[in-house]
Amino acid sequence: MKTEEINPTFQELTPENIVSHIEELTPDEKKEVLASLRVCPSDKISPPQKAWEQLGTEAILGTMGNFSLIIGKAKSRKSFFINIAVSTVVSNDEMLGQFKGALPNDQRRVLYFDTEQAKYHVQLALKRICEQININEPQELEVYGLRSQKPSERLALIEYAIYNTPNLGFVVIDGIKDLINSINDEAEATMVASKLLKWTEEKNIHIVTVLHQNKSDNNARGHVGTELINKAETVLSVTKSDQDEEISIVEAQQCRNKEPKSFAFEINENGLPVIVKNYETKISTRKVSRNQILDWTLEYQIKLLREVYSNGESFTYGNLVPQIKLAFKNQYLGEQIGDNKIKEFVTYCKNEKLIIQLKEKGPYTLGHLEGLSK
């Protein structure tokens, strides 16, 4: 019995139709279906292939045959993070020094569905991807704006495209809630999650879905959010930094593979997402009370000093102060530090031999930090 003989066509698929169709099978046909779904310890089942990964961490962000979920509040720049994901898999190479595409050679085609934005803004997102990968018109990428369609029509069109696009490997659905009528309808939530599981397994593709978080908390919205989180391979959140609204932070909420390291990105002058450097330092120092630089661990104090002295071998006190202010702002996600705190910090560093002043009113040089912190 062929697969298509037990599955309705995409126009007919609903939870009720699937159940009724299985119920109509003969006992022998049901037995055959079950046999095809059985998993045995002696089966030789290969691990899923990677779709894209985070460099330097061995963390897999998505595998073929699974789907992932991106959550975040409105205007947290979820769509810019999607730009990073699509750019990575389309290029199938290193991106922003942080990510790498790994789609199989025979599954390089990428579909990107936007359900919320008008065509003009969908095209802006496409142009950002083209600029990010330096290709005017990527042949392996197809982008669609589905805002004008009804939920059931969006669902049908996406399903049709998935089953009728040769060499498909990666799909983005930016606005998964727009495929159903209500985010709190349990039957619809189950249906759309089942669709994602079915599409990814039958076509051996990876799908990235996007969903808003509640305004009042950090939970994904509605029953559909709960259902998708339970079924997703990876759940990543995108949030604006409390210290600098120009910076968005991406953190793992749930992973079946090794958890990726948190990172941050911002939008450069060309309107493209770029990785924020020294994020490990920044995420640690932002947990310290504002301006309490003396409460930092020695490791982060030394990192701040190394950044200061990357701009020169020695400074007068008048030049040292603005250098420390700038380094503090960079490492503390945009926070400011007052002159009195800097004076206390300089005195502390002199006492600890972290910086050296050979004579009164002389220049300050970096101390011997070897063995203290790398």
Steps between C-alpha positions, in 0.01 A plus 500: 500500500649834391521800733271711284230234532466555875542878504240747373616773261603834646163661424326239716729478801335576833524314832149362443576380148820328608320312778205405283731387220696268732174367640387409149799273441460124531667325796774369270565851365519644853742222592715590200501868598606414856774269371642784291514723811656247741847573642719205603833498689663313210400764244789691346382858531752774421497822703332789319714716274578853612320791334699777672727529802676742732875512443743430781242338728402177323140618552252403230232763439286276280503156338326351199171338594422741786366848561613784726316791658610863535309696764516863606292805572394741226789708359766282665652453151394139449482559125859627498608178669309310231705699246812358664362146486396523134826667398692222674325208333479663157874567502561160665820655634627692802287803584591787736777286649235324709291268279539251219252347259512125456217409263560186290613575144180355357278704738622856458164661414358737764140626533422811706135582578406830667141513621494847659674761286396668177698413188715814527636402841531136402718614211710713738569188704594314181733780394672486841566130447637568150731769636605282794617219271607733216279333239258715299242226445561169681382218276436263791273741693128562442321761713122543524277757669177333612337784692211536253389137542267346757653266765378183327628629166844579646518151645400338170746706296789425734421130496475498122836677467669261744385193307565649156838674536787283375817473712333672796701507822398801712172685558422814701146585610518849649164515673382148579193634685368633169442145375216452749196698609565506875821456699292359788315235299642169622392306191662753266816508713527123483430504128770754410759330721414166338541660159851617587596156626354334192658737247844485660507122527350415161714752309807478730522879527550750781231759569549817706182650640450837670251585775444803725534483877225626730518869589468422871765225522758309297276207406424423136146609417200272546445128469692502175807632684480224760453234234790622283740527795418141596570373148788724382858377479635842599332804657689831486386831647584843362481789748614860506777574749387680816812714484500585129186472287713498185626155597299177475598192700442145375484228765410131497178417683482131418724271292512131421859534382789681669380843610643788290685780673304820550597784268392851412458692178430856396414674174786681327486818293410297190195350669658156535522288817853462638629311804585702812857422606604407854148386576614255770648788694196716444243245611700438820566861586140607442401282796703728731330805649547809291843667534621244757817438305692401816251214549599345168712189511872547435454326165262767369695788649805380310300458181389862533861612549617299199239677289614837634865433421424358158475868404841603629796397717461780755257777594499810712224501759300743283519259205454187711160607632320520161666172392361324808159659440497373142615148594244487783223605263603231250521224760193604697260517202479878477508594871689809619742530793568816700837670557502419872461129429782519246723672757430219748570241231832660400612511865400135545688399183813685615488325839457161333777578245250456217615837370828672579588867555874542557483860622237747617305649208685260270332282236317180586612177335353151511637276775632147462178301464644170383363215705217710643247478215504421134 
